[in-house]
Amino acid sequence: LYSGKRATTQANRRQRTILAALRFMSMLLLCIMIFDITLKISNKQQKRPIIVLAQDNSSSIVANADSAWYKTDYIGEIDKLKQQLSGKYDVRSVVFSDKTTENEPINFSGQTTNISSVFDYVATNFYGENIGALIIATDGIVNQGAEPLYKAGTFSKPVYTIALGDTLPH
Protein backbone atom coordinates (compact mmCIF):
# COMPACT_ATOMS: atom_id res chain seq x y z
CA LEU A 1 0.00 0.00 0.00
CA TYR A 2 2.78 2.36 0.88
CA SER A 3 4.45 1.92 -2.48
CA GLY A 4 1.17 2.66 -4.29
CA LYS A 5 0.72 5.89 -2.41
CA ARG A 6 4.19 6.99 -3.27
CA ALA A 7 3.69 6.24 -6.99
CA THR A 8 0.50 8.30 -6.97
CA THR A 9 2.27 11.22 -5.34
CA GLN A 10 5.07 11.11 -7.91
CA ALA A 11 2.57 10.90 -10.74
CA ASN A 12 0.78 13.94 -9.38
CA ARG A 13 4.04 15.87 -9.28
CA ARG A 14 4.76 14.94 -12.90
CA GLN A 15 1.22 15.82 -13.89
CA ARG A 16 1.48 19.13 -12.07
CA THR A 17 4.77 19.93 -13.79
CA ILE A 18 3.36 19.05 -17.21
CA LEU A 19 0.18 21.03 -16.54
CA ALA A 20 2.20 24.03 -15.33
CA ALA A 21 4.33 23.90 -18.48
CA LEU A 22 1.22 23.64 -20.67
CA ARG A 23 -0.40 26.54 -18.78
CA PHE A 24 2.72 28.65 -19.25
CA MET A 25 2.89 27.85 -22.97
CA SER A 26 -0.80 28.60 -23.51
CA MET A 27 -0.54 31.92 -21.64
CA LEU A 28 2.55 32.84 -23.63
CA LEU A 29 0.78 32.01 -26.88
CA LEU A 30 -2.27 33.99 -25.77
CA CYS A 31 -0.12 37.02 -24.88
CA ILE A 32 1.63 36.84 -28.23
CA MET A 33 -1.69 36.77 -30.03
CA ILE A 34 -3.25 39.53 -27.92
CA PHE A 35 -0.35 41.97 -28.02
CA ASP A 36 0.65 41.01 -31.55
CA ILE A 37 4.27 40.61 -30.62
CA THR A 38 6.26 40.05 -33.75
CA LEU A 39 9.89 39.34 -34.08
CA LYS A 40 11.31 41.66 -36.65
CA ILE A 41 14.63 41.16 -38.25
CA SER A 42 15.62 44.48 -39.69
CA ASN A 43 18.31 44.86 -42.26
CA LYS A 44 19.62 48.35 -42.07
CA GLN A 45 20.87 49.59 -45.37
CA GLN A 46 22.43 52.96 -45.46
CA LYS A 47 21.60 54.68 -48.73
CA ARG A 48 23.28 57.80 -49.95
CA PRO A 49 21.00 60.79 -50.56
CA ILE A 50 19.90 61.33 -54.15
CA ILE A 51 20.68 64.60 -55.89
CA VAL A 52 18.43 65.14 -58.90
CA LEU A 53 20.14 67.31 -61.51
CA ALA A 54 17.50 68.63 -63.92
CA GLN A 55 18.77 70.21 -67.13
CA ASP A 56 16.65 72.45 -69.35
CA ASN A 57 16.87 70.87 -72.80
CA SER A 58 14.97 73.56 -74.69
CA SER A 59 16.29 75.47 -77.68
CA SER A 60 16.04 78.78 -75.79
CA ILE A 61 19.28 77.90 -73.96
CA VAL A 62 21.29 78.10 -77.19
CA ALA A 63 19.35 81.06 -78.62
CA ASN A 64 21.92 83.61 -77.46
CA ALA A 65 25.49 84.62 -78.21
CA ASP A 66 26.98 81.89 -75.97
CA SER A 67 25.34 79.04 -77.89
CA ALA A 68 28.65 77.42 -78.90
CA TRP A 69 29.78 77.33 -75.27
CA TYR A 70 26.54 75.66 -74.16
CA LYS A 71 26.81 73.01 -76.88
CA THR A 72 30.41 72.10 -76.01
CA ASP A 73 32.02 73.29 -72.78
CA TYR A 74 28.87 73.57 -70.68
CA ILE A 75 28.05 69.87 -71.06
CA GLY A 76 31.57 69.08 -69.83
CA GLU A 77 31.07 71.37 -66.83
CA ILE A 78 27.81 69.59 -65.96
CA ASP A 79 29.64 66.25 -66.16
CA LYS A 80 32.32 67.60 -63.78
CA LEU A 81 29.60 68.69 -61.36
CA LYS A 82 28.06 65.22 -61.49
CA GLN A 83 31.44 63.62 -60.74
CA GLN A 84 32.07 65.96 -57.80
CA LEU A 85 28.66 65.27 -56.31
CA SER A 86 28.87 61.52 -56.90
CA GLY A 87 31.46 61.23 -54.13
CA LYS A 88 28.83 61.80 -51.45
CA TYR A 89 25.53 61.51 -53.32
CA ASP A 90 23.75 59.34 -55.83
CA VAL A 91 23.33 61.74 -58.76
CA ARG A 92 20.39 61.25 -61.14
CA SER A 93 20.19 63.25 -64.37
CA VAL A 94 16.87 64.49 -65.69
CA VAL A 95 16.29 66.58 -68.80
CA PHE A 96 13.15 68.59 -69.40
CA SER A 97 11.55 70.66 -72.10
CA ASP A 98 8.25 69.43 -73.61
CA LYS A 99 8.46 66.38 -71.34
CA THR A 100 10.70 65.27 -68.50
CA THR A 101 12.81 62.15 -68.91
CA GLU A 102 15.74 60.53 -67.19
CA ASN A 103 19.15 59.73 -68.71
CA GLU A 104 18.51 61.47 -72.03
CA PRO A 105 21.31 63.30 -73.83
CA ILE A 106 21.46 67.08 -73.62
CA ASN A 107 20.92 68.40 -77.15
CA PHE A 108 18.85 71.57 -76.60
CA SER A 109 16.21 70.52 -79.10
CA GLY A 110 13.00 71.01 -77.08
CA GLN A 111 10.44 73.52 -78.30
CA THR A 112 8.90 74.47 -74.93
CA THR A 113 9.98 74.66 -71.30
CA ASN A 114 7.88 73.17 -68.52
CA ILE A 115 9.79 73.53 -65.25
CA SER A 116 6.81 72.43 -63.16
CA SER A 117 6.95 69.03 -64.84
CA VAL A 118 10.32 68.48 -63.12
CA PHE A 119 8.70 68.74 -59.69
CA ASP A 120 5.91 66.36 -60.74
CA TYR A 121 8.42 63.92 -62.24
CA VAL A 122 10.60 63.88 -59.11
CA ALA A 123 7.60 63.54 -56.80
CA THR A 124 6.27 60.62 -58.85
CA ASN A 125 9.42 58.73 -59.85
CA PHE A 126 11.43 59.26 -56.68
CA TYR A 127 8.60 58.75 -54.20
CA GLY A 128 9.90 57.23 -50.98
CA GLU A 129 13.52 57.76 -51.97
CA ASN A 130 16.05 59.71 -49.94
CA ILE A 131 16.11 62.92 -51.99
CA GLY A 132 18.83 65.28 -50.79
CA ALA A 133 18.16 68.15 -53.17
CA LEU A 134 16.90 69.14 -56.59
CA ILE A 135 19.21 71.20 -58.79
CA ILE A 136 17.57 72.85 -61.81
CA ALA A 137 19.75 74.31 -64.58
CA THR A 138 17.58 76.57 -66.76
CA ASP A 139 17.34 79.98 -68.37
CA GLY A 140 14.05 80.56 -66.55
CA ILE A 141 11.99 81.06 -69.69
CA VAL A 142 8.77 79.20 -68.95
CA ASN A 143 6.11 78.83 -71.60
CA GLN A 144 4.21 75.79 -70.41
CA GLY A 145 2.95 74.31 -67.14
CA ALA A 146 2.29 75.74 -63.69
CA GLU A 147 4.23 78.51 -61.99
CA PRO A 148 7.62 77.05 -60.93
CA LEU A 149 7.79 79.20 -57.78
CA TYR A 150 4.52 77.69 -56.59
CA LYS A 151 5.74 74.17 -57.32
CA ALA A 152 9.04 74.85 -55.55
CA GLY A 153 7.14 76.11 -52.51
CA THR A 154 5.17 72.89 -52.25
CA PHE A 155 8.27 70.72 -52.80
CA SER A 156 9.55 69.40 -49.47
CA LYS A 157 13.24 69.15 -50.41
CA PRO A 158 15.79 71.92 -51.06
CA VAL A 159 15.73 73.33 -54.59
CA TYR A 160 18.84 74.95 -56.07
CA THR A 161 19.09 76.66 -59.43
CA ILE A 162 21.82 77.18 -61.98
CA ALA A 163 20.97 80.30 -63.98
CA LEU A 164 21.76 79.95 -67.67
CA GLY A 165 21.52 82.34 -70.57
CA ASP A 166 22.24 85.95 -71.27
CA THR A 167 22.43 88.23 -68.23
CA LEU A 168 22.33 91.48 -70.20
CA PRO A 169 19.00 93.36 -70.16
CA HIS A 170 17.26 93.47 -73.53
C-alpha angles and dihedrals in degrees: 000000000000093000091051092053092051092050090052092051092050091047090052091052091051091046091049091050092049092046091048090051091048091048091050092049093048092049091048091050091047092050091049091052095044098046094034093229109187128184108229123195107199123197108204112210117184110215124192116239116262120238111200111207109197117193124197105234097186125124091242089079092066095037094098139068093277094059094119091054092051092050094051121013098028093060088053090050091052089051090052090051090051091051092049092050094044090072092073104011141046102244119208120189121217127178123199140186118116089359136007119243138165127240096007121144119258107244103143093232102130119118099208138029122228108175093170089064088066091062091047092047093050093045091051103037099036097041111149093010125123099257111188098182146330118235116194120193109195145131089237095239104139120185102157139040134019127326107287093214090058092048091047090051092055093045110100098209130070115276120205126184135210108205113220133183138041116340096193116104114247 
